[in-house]
Amino acid sequence: MMDFGVAKAVSEATGREQLTTAGVALGTPAYMAPEQAAADPHLDHRVDIYAVGVLAYELLTGRPPFVGLTPQEVLAAHVTQAPEPVERHRPALAPALSQVVMRCIAKRAADRWQTAEELLTQLEPLTTPSGGTTPTGTQPIPAPAARANWARAAAAVGILGVFGVGVLLWRGRSLNLVELGRRTQVTLDPGLELDPALSPDRRFIAYVAGRPGRTNLFVRQVDGGLPIRVVTDQGEQRFPTWSPDGERLLFASTRGIEIVPALGGVPRVLIAGVGAGADSRLRPGPIARDGRAFVFASSDSVFVKPLDGGEAHLVTAAWEPHSFAWSPDGRWIAYASGNSQYVAARYLGNFAPSSIWVVAAVGGAPIRVTGAQWLNVSPAWLPGGSLLYISNRDGGRDVYQVGLTRAGTPAGPPRRVTTGLNAHSISVSADGTRLAYSAFTETSNVWSILPSLTSAVSVSQAQPVTNGNQTIEAFDISRDGRWLVFDSNRNGVQQIYRVPLGGGEAQRLTNDSGGALWPRWSPDGREIAFQTFHGGRRQAYVASAEGEGAVQVSASADDERGPTWAPDGQRLLTLGNWPTQPRWHVFTRNASRAWSAGEQVLLVIGSDTVPPSVGDWSPDGRMLACGCGDQGLVTVPSAGGPARRLVPGSAVTTVAYPAWSTDGRLIYYITREAGVPVTVSVVPAGGGAPRVVVRFDDPTRPWHRYGLRVHGERVYFTLGDLQSDIWVAELEHGR
């Protein structure tokens, strides 16, 4: 058993000395795989499967499969000679066991069992009794021949047990930490290059590049060369994955889920979906290693669908599933649950917790792999059956590794592989020797502008309110105009800060391990509402303006985000369960300062119920405004009643983040239209023609995520800078 795991030692010796008698010190030649004997620099866990097979062969036959007078002759035999079948030396041995052993010692690594899990699956039936019993009419004392047969069977079972233990011990070793070796920067253009996917042969990489919401699909050689644009369509393309033969690419587009020849051609729609790009609820996953089916999600359901057509079958239901990975043996599908906005163009890099799960590809109950206290995304399988994934559990986004048992449960705690990588997503080559990742950075700060009463102004006229190397997602201004409150990652995890609006030193108000976001001042300026995370769900809290005495407002299984104060300071509006089953809830504080359960507010126009999004109270508290996405800008009485659509929306034009003017006469909002820069528009609260007041027409100053507030005559918003490049690193497997 001590000879298992010598692959790393042999690979380290290669290039420094000749593999002669020095090889004996590195590992016994009788147990070395052909690729070790040939000093192949690209060794992996399959050399240990070979060593397990050699050991089993020797235990079963009484001799090793290859012999020689010198170590060099033994090594040469591993490379050039075919071993005699086990049954030639043990004719009475079960053919199934012989076949298992002989496949372990196949010359080509690709012809062996590919993982310890696969090998254990073959061994388990051989250790299970057949269920036969001795007939009651027979004598209980066995004949000598029977005793001899039983003894041989017992010996075989014992050998099989040692064989199985060897596999289990190797399996434990195979979960050792991988390391990143030599790294190569594949792209370096300004802007975004995302969603790297390595081809099965490691030579090519597919990715998308462009502005958020307008990314295009490219393929290029890892080791150099010009990028090839795969699809000429101008619509958004995202999430490419390769077919196992490397001939085709599956990807998401504005038309749905499509497949196209890898080096360009006419794509074919596999699943149609309106607005099915990165921000839709239709999310594609990879093709299985056998090339027969692919995985995808629609809303909160995960499906597997035959690649050549046919009905999709439900695998499981999950909370915001995305970022799928199919295990090499085809048994498991890994995915991230929660924070689907992280991969969406409009909210790229969103700060929110998520968790990694696995589910049997044939369907069943999902199994949790990680907790939901931090961001956990982009799972990728290694050939040995362990998972790599991205997490910010220690601050920045780094790669972690976790081993899984045969039942899919974690075999131990995760271990960090990298430090300071800032990866957004990862991809592992089929042989587990290369890792591709997109190194992603973003900054955003608060800016303000004085809009014109007659025409739109350019964002180039905006002035900074905050500065620094940080990411601010949401903010608010106190009613008296003295204070700015915002969430920021300036100290790692997103927390709530306040600073005088005119400038000064920021004061940290929260210290939640899961982060705190979306701050809103109470009307009297004495309290701040915000959201934080518990069990992977957002919950609304209220604390003093100094950050003390935080009280949980919402306490249900629902996800509650975007808390917004009513003008009376005793009610909070939240958005529950977005984006799967969105609904508005209003929480009310009674005289004893206890918060009620949330009461639902419906947006009904005629016979249609409009799914809500983030809302805002009118200054008099009588109305609520909703930026309802493709349903437009909608208002509804806060006490209930018919809703009214002030601005229409569509699949290509969406409305978000309404903000009332101080006097309540106007409603400002964000408009996003496919292929057009974001704008701030305004419409009379009583109805009328909308007009654009701010154009984000400077590509160096794009609007960032959630920020829009109005105070006095000025409009405040966040501007961001998002950059990412594709890198490829060699993966070194520890022993």
VOGU-3710 file (C-alpha; in Angstrom, 3 decimals, decimal comma):
1> mmdfgvakav> 0,000/0,000/0,000  2,969/2,315/0,490  3,518/2,434/-3,281  0,262/4,291/-3,949  0,703/7,956/-4,741  4,206/7,879/-6,190  3,044/9,703/-9,324  3,920/13,115/-7,933  7,411/12,012/-6,920  8,071/10,533/-10,347
11> seatgreqlt> 6,760/13,626/-12,107  8,978/15,852/-9,957  11,990/13,717/-10,789  11,324/13,925/-14,523  13,604/16,441/-16,168  16,173/16,473/-13,358  17,570/12,970/-13,761  17,240/9,873/-15,888  14,637/7,353/-14,724  17,076/4,515/-14,071
21> tagvalgtpa> 17,856/3,107/-10,642  16,775/6,439/-9,159  13,225/5,380/-10,045  13,390/2,557/-7,529  13,822/5,070/-4,722  10,780/6,971/-5,987  8,512/3,946/-6,243  8,631/0,220/-6,774  8,762/-0,455/-10,546  6,376/-3,406/-10,216
31> ymapeqaaad> 3,529/-1,003/-9,390  4,261/1,857/-11,780  1,775/2,683/-14,535  3,047/2,789/-18,134  2,860/6,582/-18,210  5,011/6,726/-15,059  7,503/4,321/-16,538  7,649/6,494/-19,670  8,210/9,629/-17,531  5,057/11,300/-18,840
41> phldhrvdiy> 4,898/14,760/-17,172  1,069/14,781/-17,223  0,267/12,193/-14,548  -3,013/12,039/-12,700  -4,936/9,881/-10,211  -5,345/7,049/-12,729  -1,766/5,880/-12,073  -2,981/4,969/-8,588  -5,881/2,984/-10,026  -3,222/1,078/-11,983
51> avgvlayell> -1,239/0,435/-8,777  -4,373/-0,868/-7,046  -4,897/-3,257/-9,961  -1,309/-4,512/-9,844  -1,626/-5,190/-6,124  -4,906/-7,075/-6,633  -3,379/-9,084/-9,498  -0,496/-10,151/-7,266  -2,763/-11,015/-4,329  -5,037/-13,122/-6,524
61> tgrppfvglt> -2,400/-14,913/-8,609  0,603/-14,998/-6,319  2,784/-13,144/-8,836  2,987/-9,613/-10,257  1,722/-9,059/-13,802  5,183/-7,989/-15,004  8,609/-9,315/-14,018  12,178/-8,737/-15,133  15,784/-9,220/-14,106  16,331/-5,488/-13,601
71> pqevlaahvt> 14,093/-2,523/-12,684  14,499/-1,263/-16,251  13,131/-4,529/-17,655  10,109/-4,326/-15,342  9,401/-0,744/-16,410  9,723/-1,726/-20,067  7,270/-4,584/-19,541  4,695/-2,165/-18,113  4,910/-0,153/-21,325  5,198/-2,888/-23,971
81> qapepverhr> 3,865/-6,228/-22,702  0,274/-7,399/-22,256  -0,378/-9,044/-18,870  -1,658/-12,590/-18,762  -5,334/-12,759/-17,746  -5,915/-13,394/-14,050  -8,043/-16,463/-14,777  -5,066/-18,184/-16,438  -3,491/-18,453/-12,997  -6,766/-18,746/-11,039
91> palapalsqv> -9,314/-20,562/-13,271  -11,899/-20,767/-10,464  -11,922/-17,020/-9,890  -15,154/-15,162/-10,645  -14,879/-13,733/-14,187  -16,354/-10,425/-12,997  -13,521/-9,905/-10,501  -10,923/-10,819/-13,109  -12,401/-8,260/-15,505  -12,326/-5,545/-12,836
101> vmrciakraa> -8,642/-6,191/-12,131  -7,625/-6,384/-15,792  -9,300/-3,077/-16,562  -7,377/-1,472/-13,686  -4,088/-2,362/-15,396  -5,021/-1,294/-18,920  -2,110/0,340/-20,764  -4,022/3,518/-21,657  -5,227/5,595/-18,728  -8,436/6,329/-20,644
111> drwqtaeell> -9,231/2,584/-20,751  -9,033/2,124/-16,962  -11,681/2,849/-14,372  -11,639/6,634/-14,285  -12,345/7,227/-10,596  -12,243/5,384/-7,294  -16,015/5,807/-7,122  -16,402/3,965/-10,422  -14,123/1,158/-9,239  -15,912/0,817/-5,908
121> tqleplttps> -19,220/0,565/-7,752  -17,852/-2,494/-9,591  -16,501/-4,101/-6,411  -19,591/-3,769/-4,236  -21,686/-6,472/-5,999  -18,757/-8,897/-5,708  -18,750/-8,595/-1,918  -22,522/-9,135/-1,581  -23,629/-12,706/-0,707  -25,793/-14,385/-3,305
131> ggttptgtqp> -28,452/-15,191/-0,728  -28,192/-18,983/-1,261  -28,490/-21,284/1,786  -27,707/-24,887/2,527  -30,804/-27,076/2,011  -32,229/-28,312/5,306  -31,951/-31,926/4,252  -28,179/-31,889/3,726  -25,568/-32,814/6,292  -24,078/-29,884/8,168
141> ipapaaranw> -20,546/-31,328/8,004  -18,911/-30,372/4,700  -16,875/-32,809/2,665  -13,145/-32,198/2,358  -13,568/-30,901/-1,196  -16,289/-28,565/-0,025  -14,053/-27,366/2,781  -11,301/-26,705/0,257  -13,677/-24,783/-1,991  -14,878/-22,769/0,982
151> araaaavgil> -11,312/-22,017/1,964  -10,528/-20,798/-1,544  -13,685/-18,677/-1,530  -12,781/-17,211/1,830  -9,323/-16,390/0,555  -10,824/-14,707/-2,491  -13,166/-12,682/-0,295  -10,233/-11,687/1,889  -8,225/-10,615/-1,122  -11,235/-8,727/-2,408
161> gvfgvgvllw> -11,508/-6,993/0,949  -7,868/-5,912/0,758  -8,519/-4,753/-2,801  -11,476/-2,678/-1,613  -9,522/-1,240/1,314  -6,766/-0,274/-1,100  -9,267/1,559/-3,253  -10,750/3,316/-0,234  -7,322/4,377/1,013  -6,414/5,628/-2,446
171> rgrslnlvel> -9,727/7,428/-2,639  -8,921/9,261/0,573  -5,533/10,261/-0,821  -7,114/11,428/-4,084  -8,920/14,207/-2,225  -5,653/15,966/-1,410  -5,510/19,632/-2,265  -4,791/20,708/-5,804  -2,459/23,617/-6,444  -2,259/26,185/-9,214
181> grrtqvtldp> 0,908/25,974/-11,268  2,003/28,092/-14,229  -0,584/30,697/-15,234  -1,252/32,247/-18,628  -3,320/35,364/-19,286  -5,499/34,564/-22,293  -7,341/37,886/-22,719  -6,330/41,411/-21,774  -8,740/43,743/-23,554  -10,449/46,418/-21,449
191> gleldpalsp> -13,973/45,566/-20,343  -15,475/42,191/-19,613  -14,409/38,699/-20,657  -16,518/36,157/-18,793  -17,758/32,558/-18,600  -14,550/30,677/-19,554  -15,033/27,075/-20,703  -12,083/24,815/-21,546  -12,437/22,433/-24,473  -12,208/18,694/-23,722
201> drrfiayvag> -8,693/18,538/-25,216  -7,455/21,579/-23,165  -6,365/23,409/-26,327  -9,206/25,904/-26,758  -11,228/28,149/-24,544  -14,702/29,540/-25,148  -15,806/32,743/-23,431  -17,972/35,819/-23,891  -16,789/39,412/-24,175  -18,399/42,826/-24,398
211> rpgrtnlfvr> -20,515/45,193/-22,362  -22,992/43,808/-19,815  -26,071/42,676/-21,675  -24,272/42,782/-25,040  -21,638/40,060/-24,746  -20,673/37,890/-27,727  -19,330/34,336/-27,899  -15,671/33,748/-28,822  -13,262/30,808/-29,079  -9,474/31,020/-29,093
221> qvdgglpirv> -6,455/28,822/-28,512  -5,205/28,785/-24,951  -1,583/29,036/-26,068  -2,073/31,961/-28,453  -3,818/33,085/-31,593  -6,629/35,418/-32,530  -10,144/35,045/-31,107  -12,852/33,631/-33,380  -16,307/35,113/-33,078  -18,591/32,087/-33,081
231> vtdqgeqrfp> -22,005/33,738/-33,476  -22,579/36,848/-35,596  -25,968/37,650/-34,052  -25,931/40,973/-32,191  -27,986/39,704/-29,241  -26,452/38,718/-25,937  -24,690/35,348/-25,594  -23,623/33,781/-22,283  -22,585/30,580/-20,482  -20,867/28,492/-23,216
241> twspdgerll> -20,175/24,793/-22,606  -18,512/22,267/-24,923  -19,863/19,033/-26,304  -17,691/16,069/-25,213  -16,235/15,700/-28,719  -15,243/19,379/-28,804  -17,219/19,963/-31,986  -20,083/22,122/-30,677  -20,907/24,765/-28,091  -24,072/25,116/-26,057
251> fastrgieiv> -24,888/28,668/-24,922  -27,634/31,017/-23,732  -28,901/33,817/-25,932  -31,770/36,241/-26,213  -33,512/33,506/-28,241  -33,141/30,784/-25,620  -30,658/27,910/-25,303  -28,784/27,266/-28,554  -26,070/25,004/-29,973  -23,553/25,967/-32,656
261> palggvprvl> -20,405/24,536/-34,316  -17,474/25,440/-32,088  -15,585/27,448/-34,704  -18,622/29,246/-36,072  -21,744/28,466/-38,011  -25,498/28,716/-37,856  -26,813/28,139/-34,319  -29,845/25,986/-33,622  -32,340/26,763/-30,854  -32,821/23,844/-28,444
271> iagvgagads> -35,164/25,608/-26,031  -36,889/28,847/-26,994  -37,402/31,553/-24,416  -38,390/35,200/-24,605  -35,608/37,353/-23,221  -33,682/34,219/-22,349  -30,305/35,827/-21,853  -28,330/36,036/-18,644  -31,082/37,864/-16,788  -33,859/35,421/-17,616
281> rlrpgpiard> -35,111/32,468/-15,585  -33,939/30,062/-18,308  -30,357/29,073/-17,475  -28,328/26,442/-19,369  -25,851/23,965/-17,982  -23,313/21,567/-19,492  -23,707/18,564/-21,737  -23,174/15,180/-20,068  -19,878/13,415/-20,773  -21,688/10,815/-22,895
291> grafvfassd> -23,024/13,618/-25,115  -26,644/12,530/-24,850  -28,277/15,217/-22,710  -27,807/18,628/-21,145  -29,013/20,258/-17,950  -30,857/23,551/-17,630  -32,998/25,494/-15,170  -36,300/27,202/-15,728  -37,245/29,426/-12,810  -36,827/27,202/-9,714
301> svfvkpldgg> -36,772/23,830/-11,511  -33,763/21,865/-12,804  -34,255/19,676/-15,878  -32,272/17,262/-18,038  -33,158/17,200/-21,730  -31,930/14,908/-24,543  -29,613/16,798/-26,854  -31,176/15,354/-29,996  -34,726/16,256/-28,930  -37,309/14,683/-26,694
311> eahlvtaawe> -39,003/15,645/-23,473  -37,094/17,162/-20,578  -37,408/15,409/-17,229  -37,451/17,168/-13,879  -34,380/16,527/-11,729  -35,167/18,693/-8,703  -36,615/21,982/-7,513  -34,222/24,518/-5,994  -33,964/28,126/-4,851  -32,542/30,194/-7,749
321> phsfawspdg> -30,458/27,378/-9,301  -27,599/28,303/-11,630  -23,964/27,501/-12,514  -24,336/23,787/-13,247  -21,603/21,137/-13,514  -22,081/17,476/-14,512  -19,796/14,935/-12,815  -17,369/12,953/-15,008  -19,104/9,651/-14,201  -22,514/11,121/-15,060
331> rwiayasgns> -24,009/10,380/-11,630  -24,241/13,878/-10,177  -25,161/17,409/-11,164  -23,667/20,167/-9,013  -25,151/23,645/-8,933  -25,277/26,903/-7,001  -28,486/27,836/-5,194  -29,320/31,467/-4,437  -28,013/34,788/-5,745  -28,688/34,093/-9,403
341> qyvaarylgn> -28,100/37,834/-9,884  -24,376/37,138/-9,437  -24,177/35,820/-13,011  -26,844/38,115/-14,517  -25,656/40,947/-16,735  -27,619/43,621/-14,898  -26,324/42,655/-11,462  -23,011/41,017/-12,361  -20,979/40,178/-9,265  -23,928/40,799/-6,925
351> fapssiwvva> -23,122/40,523/-3,218  -25,349/37,885/-1,638  -24,830/34,437/-0,115  -25,420/31,247/-2,042  -24,682/27,562/-1,534  -23,406/24,558/-3,500  -25,577/21,447/-3,857  -25,434/18,157/-5,748  -28,330/16,073/-7,003  -28,445/12,705/-8,735
361> avggapirvt> -28,702/13,202/-12,494  -31,645/10,791/-12,605  -33,484/12,942/-10,062  -33,986/12,924/-6,337  -33,483/15,006/-3,228  -30,617/17,518/-3,492  -27,685/17,270/-1,071  -26,124/20,366/0,481  -22,357/20,647/0,022  -21,711/24,108/1,525
371> gaqwlnvspa> -23,459/26,448/3,906  -25,244/29,609/2,825  -23,425/32,142/5,001  -21,208/33,306/2,142  -21,094/33,498/-1,620  -20,498/29,969/-2,981  -20,711/29,646/-6,776  -19,311/28,058/-9,939  -18,794/24,395/-8,970  -16,423/22,403/-11,197
381> wlpggsllyi> -15,641/18,683/-10,956  -12,188/17,153/-10,737  -11,683/13,660/-12,224  -11,339/12,125/-8,754  -14,850/13,162/-7,774  -14,088/16,231/-5,655  -15,417/19,716/-6,369  -13,748/23,042/-6,883  -15,856/26,157/-6,384  -15,585/29,889/-5,708
391> snrdggrdvy> -16,338/31,329/-2,276  -15,755/34,567/-0,373  -15,881/32,868/3,033  -12,452/34,295/3,911  -13,020/37,731/2,376  -12,163/37,763/-1,328  -13,404/35,408/-4,034  -11,084/32,402/-4,065  -11,145/28,781/-5,219  -11,940/26,098/-2,644
401> qvgltragtp> -11,906/22,313/-2,845  -14,194/19,846/-1,100  -14,268/16,059/-1,313  -17,511/14,141/-1,632  -18,466/10,701/-0,402  -20,114/8,157/-2,667  -23,441/9,373/-1,276  -22,697/12,925/-2,429  -22,173/14,372/1,052  -19,056/16,392/1,970
411> agpprrvttg> -16,172/14,137/3,002  -14,673/16,911/5,118  -14,413/20,678/5,427  -13,523/22,708/2,320  -9,972/23,872/1,853  -8,841/27,057/0,179  -6,775/26,521/-2,962  -5,971/30,140/-3,876  -5,472/33,501/-2,188  -6,455/36,799/-3,788
421> lnahsisvsa> -7,610/35,288/-7,093  -10,851/37,356/-7,335  -12,324/34,779/-9,711  -15,876/35,190/-10,980  -16,273/31,706/-12,506  -14,059/28,687/-13,202  -13,793/25,777/-15,626  -11,721/22,591/-15,318  -10,471/20,566/-18,283  -11,806/17,032/-18,677
431> dgtrlaysaf> -8,504/15,519/-17,543  -8,280/17,819/-14,527  -4,940/19,344/-15,488  -6,044/22,891/-16,355  -8,178/25,505/-14,647  -9,620/28,508/-16,475  -11,010/31,469/-14,574  -12,198/35,012/-15,131  -10,401/37,461/-12,834  -13,130/39,989/-12,021
441> tetsnvwsil> -12,852/43,394/-10,355  -15,411/46,128/-9,826  -15,581/49,524/-8,180  -18,579/51,780/-7,725  -19,268/55,035/-5,932  -22,085/57,517/-5,435  -22,384/60,454/-7,849  -24,947/63,224/-8,272  -26,207/65,503/-11,014  -28,549/68,476/-11,373
451> psltsavsvs> -31,062/67,589/-14,086  -32,379/70,085/-16,605  -36,037/71,045/-16,722  -36,086/70,956/-20,513  -33,659/68,329/-21,840  -31,613/65,301/-20,855  -28,158/65,844/-19,399  -25,128/63,620/-19,935  -23,671/61,635/-17,071  -20,351/63,235/-17,969
461> qaqpvtngnq> -21,600/66,269/-15,988  -22,040/64,243/-12,780  -19,995/64,981/-9,659  -18,613/62,388/-7,219  -20,091/62,118/-3,734  -17,938/59,203/-2,521  -14,635/57,868/-3,803  -12,202/55,058/-3,224  -11,526/51,497/-4,274  -14,816/50,038/-3,055
471> tieafdisrd> -18,126/48,697/-4,338  -21,247/50,530/-3,197  -24,467/48,803/-4,171  -27,225/50,807/-2,463  -27,424/54,073/-0,530  -29,849/56,636/0,883  -29,870/60,271/1,967  -31,403/61,402/5,239  -34,464/63,604/4,885  -32,623/66,590/6,384
481> grwlvfdsnr> -29,865/66,176/3,787  -27,087/65,847/6,356  -26,157/62,176/6,067  -25,430/59,586/3,418  -25,788/55,922/4,368  -24,448/53,197/2,062  -23,265/49,601/1,919  -19,657/48,957/0,928  -17,041/46,216/0,781  -14,249/48,595/1,779
491> ngvqqiyrvp> -13,288/46,256/4,634  -14,086/42,948/2,925  -17,676/41,795/3,398  -20,377/44,321/2,485  -21,388/46,368/5,568  -23,405/49,534/6,292  -21,611/52,900/6,689  -22,674/56,500/7,153  -20,851/59,682/6,248  -21,781/63,395/6,196
501> lgggeaqrlt> -23,196/64,171/2,758  -20,770/67,049/2,419  -17,795/64,764/3,047  -15,895/63,340/5,985  -14,815/60,067/7,557  -17,150/57,109/7,040  -18,424/55,374/10,181  -19,105/51,651/10,094  -22,526/50,723/11,521  -22,792/46,924/11,111
511> ndsggalwpr> -20,554/43,922/11,638  -22,585/41,010/10,303  -20,526/38,025/9,117  -22,952/37,485/6,236  -22,894/41,126/5,179  -25,476/43,915/5,383  -26,969/45,784/2,427  -29,700/48,122/1,155  -29,751/50,797/3,908  -32,695/53,203/4,185
521> wspdgreiaf> -33,052/56,148/6,563  -36,205/56,395/8,654  -38,181/59,610/8,064  -36,993/61,109/11,381  -33,369/60,122/10,757  -33,108/58,152/14,007  -33,122/54,648/12,515  -31,815/52,734/9,539  -33,500/49,760/7,889  -31,334/47,252/6,024
531> qtfhggrrqa> -31,203/43,627/4,947  -28,873/40,855/5,992  -28,789/37,094/5,512  -29,845/34,130/7,601  -29,940/30,592/6,238  -29,380/31,884/2,721  -32,433/34,178/2,893  -32,527/37,955/3,155  -34,283/39,374/6,212  -35,150/42,985/7,082
541> yvasaegega> -33,678/44,640/10,181  -33,929/48,031/11,872  -31,138/49,595/13,956  -30,454/53,001/15,446  -28,719/55,623/13,323  -25,527/54,667/15,181  -25,959/50,990/14,235  -26,995/49,831/17,707  -29,869/47,649/18,902  -30,627/45,892/15,611
551> vqvsasadde> -34,089/44,283/15,592  -35,253/41,703/13,072  -38,415/42,825/11,282  -39,134/39,854/9,032  -38,827/36,374/10,490  -40,284/33,872/8,050  -39,067/31,392/5,469  -39,562/34,047/2,783  -36,679/35,991/1,305  -37,317/39,677/2,153
561> rgptwapdgq> -35,256/42,348/0,422  -35,294/46,081/-0,283  -36,854/47,400/2,974  -38,333/50,879/2,450  -39,883/53,132/5,120  -43,377/54,571/5,047  -43,467/58,296/5,907  -45,015/57,520/9,326  -41,875/55,623/10,341  -43,913/52,655/11,571
571> rlltlgnwpt> -44,226/50,569/8,401  -41,740/48,882/6,087  -42,327/47,654/2,539  -40,255/44,652/1,413  -40,000/42,583/-1,751  -40,444/38,917/-0,924  -39,173/35,898/-2,854  -37,855/37,722/-5,887  -37,327/36,552/-8,618  -39,133/33,196/-8,296
581> qprwhvftrn> -42,462/34,174/-6,654  -42,281/37,936/-6,044  -44,722/39,648/-3,701  -44,898/42,832/-1,659  -45,147/42,654/2,132  -45,849/45,513/4,547  -44,645/45,110/8,154  -46,182/47,352/10,840  -44,699/48,306/14,237  -47,191/48,551/17,099
591> asrawsageq> -47,177/50,727/20,216  -44,932/48,255/22,045  -42,493/48,491/19,114  -43,058/44,894/18,029  -43,270/44,202/14,312  -46,234/42,387/12,807  -46,124/39,633/10,239  -46,011/40,913/6,690  -49,290/41,714/4,939  -49,347/41,239/1,177
601> vllvigsdtv> -50,086/44,158/-1,140  -51,345/43,202/-4,598  -50,842/45,119/-7,822  -53,964/44,404/-9,871  -54,649/46,091/-13,207  -57,972/44,971/-14,585  -57,946/41,204/-14,327  -54,138/40,934/-14,269  -51,969/40,692/-11,165  -48,606/42,337/-11,816
611> ppsvgdwspd> -45,544/40,662/-10,232  -43,841/43,374/-8,160  -40,237/44,422/-7,874  -38,507/47,010/-5,684  -40,908/49,779/-4,615  -40,990/53,209/-2,954  -43,525/55,096/-0,790  -44,915/58,469/-1,833  -44,027/61,327/0,565  -47,603/61,399/1,908
621> grmlacgcgd> -47,694/57,610/2,348  -50,833/57,173/0,265  -49,241/55,543/-2,786  -46,625/52,955/-3,635  -44,593/52,992/-6,843  -43,168/49,833/-8,408  -40,442/49,541/-10,997  -41,958/46,312/-12,243  -39,409/45,372/-14,895  -41,041/44,427/-18,176
631> qglvtvpsag> -44,422/45,370/-16,669  -43,377/49,025/-16,530  -43,866/51,659/-13,822  -46,949/50,916/-11,720  -48,558/52,769/-8,801  -51,086/51,429/-6,301  -52,785/52,861/-3,180  -50,900/51,673/-0,094  -54,242/50,877/1,566  -55,202/48,660/-1,355
641> gparrlvpgs> -57,134/49,233/-4,550  -56,709/49,143/-8,328  -53,186/49,701/-9,633  -52,279/51,999/-12,513  -49,554/51,631/-15,116  -47,875/55,004/-15,706  -45,141/53,791/-18,056  -45,340/50,611/-20,153  -42,582/48,029/-20,256  -41,688/45,195/-22,586
651> avttvaypaw> -39,358/42,250/-22,985  -36,647/44,624/-24,230  -37,476/47,750/-22,185  -37,639/47,456/-18,410  -38,306/49,893/-15,575  -36,648/49,722/-12,148  -35,913/51,517/-8,846  -38,564/54,254/-8,603  -37,814/57,315/-6,458  -40,402/59,999/-5,634
661> stdgrliyyi> -39,544/63,678/-5,792  -39,587/65,494/-2,452  -42,941/67,137/-3,220  -44,486/63,877/-4,468  -45,380/65,287/-7,883  -42,846/63,274/-9,912  -41,498/59,737/-9,971  -37,953/59,141/-11,201  -36,900/55,688/-12,377  -34,243/53,722/-14,248
671> treagvpvtv> -34,974/52,599/-17,815  -33,001/49,766/-19,393  -33,432/48,949/-23,052  -31,608/46,305/-25,062  -28,730/47,839/-27,000  -29,262/51,327/-25,517  -27,435/52,990/-22,577  -29,316/53,174/-19,288  -31,275/56,363/-18,572  -32,953/58,099/-15,658
681> svvpagggap> -36,457/59,140/-16,649  -39,244/61,001/-14,879  -43,032/60,941/-15,160  -45,780/62,934/-13,396  -47,177/60,889/-10,508  -50,696/61,569/-11,738  -49,899/60,372/-15,245  -48,487/61,990/-18,346  -45,658/61,742/-20,819  -42,331/60,511/-19,408
691> rvvvrfddpt> -39,069/62,177/-20,362  -35,392/61,297/-20,033  -33,450/63,468/-17,599  -30,053/61,691/-17,403  -28,316/59,660/-20,082  -25,507/57,286/-19,094  -23,863/57,922/-22,439  -20,245/57,887/-21,254  -18,928/54,291/-21,525  -16,385/55,070/-18,791
701> rpwhryglrv> -19,215/55,975/-16,386  -21,873/53,231/-16,585  -24,744/53,100/-14,122  -24,094/50,433/-11,488  -26,698/48,007/-10,172  -29,199/49,422/-7,664  -28,414/53,057/-6,978  -31,029/55,788/-7,569  -32,262/58,352/-5,032  -33,598/61,905/-5,269
711> hgervyftlg> -33,026/64,673/-2,723  -34,022/68,251/-3,309  -33,195/69,176/-6,873  -30,409/66,644/-7,349  -30,477/63,051/-8,592  -28,057/60,591/-6,967  -26,887/57,280/-8,424  -23,985/54,837/-8,451  -21,430/54,659/-11,257  -19,254/51,590/-11,620
721> dlqsdiwvae> -16,279/50,139/-13,417  -16,336/46,396/-14,171  -13,290/44,610/-15,592  -12,434/40,951/-16,105  -9,863/38,913/-18,005  -9,536/35,194/-18,731  -6,613/33,250/-17,278  -5,607/29,587/-17,529  -3,549/27,825/-14,854  -1,997/24,370/-14,794
731> lehgr> -3,449/22,237/-11,994  -0,999/20,261/-9,888  -2,532/17,417/-7,906  -1,111/16,889/-4,421  -0,463/13,408/-3,008
//
